[in-house]
Amino acid sequence: MIQKRPLDLRRLRSRPPRGFGWLDHRLLRHGYLARCSAPATALYCLLVCASDERGLSFYSDQSVCARLGLEPALLPRVRRELVDLGLVAYGKPLYQVLALEDDAPVVRAPAPRAGRPAPAPPRKLPPPEVPAPPPLAASSRLNLRAMVEAALAAARTGGKP
């Protein structure tokens, strides 16, 4: 089992001071992302970030296209994609990011099209080698910050003093 450790302790995520946006893990687990085009995923992320506590936002087509670098002719198809997947509702000028259903089936990525090779299955990589920090003397009176800084310094130098 992979041991997860933060790679940058100074930049740990925390709840933002304002806003309501978050991405539900079921987007990945239930296969929604695998069924979305890149522009649809970008639009969904914009709507999540822009919406209020009820999932509502009202960006004009012109503003959406400018923020995402989309051709205006492409936006209706991208929006329809999200509506068809049940991720958003749209009634001009309002978008609503919809709650995902708890009982939605887990959907796998679509099968490869004829003439295209199947994608290689993801490889599991071994966890990175991270040297253990040197043990502290039992009588050490380092505070937590000093211990973390010492561990980071040891990791940067490969465990060498």
KAVEN-V49626 format. One record per helix or strand of 3 or more residues. SS is the DSSP state (H for helix, E for strand). FROM is the first residue (numbers start at 1). TO is the last residue. If there is no record, write none. Layout:
SS,FROM,TO / SS,FROM,TO
This chain:
H,9,11 / H,26,29 / H,32,35 / H,38,50 / H,61,68 / H,72,84 / E,88,91 / E,94,97 / H,144,156
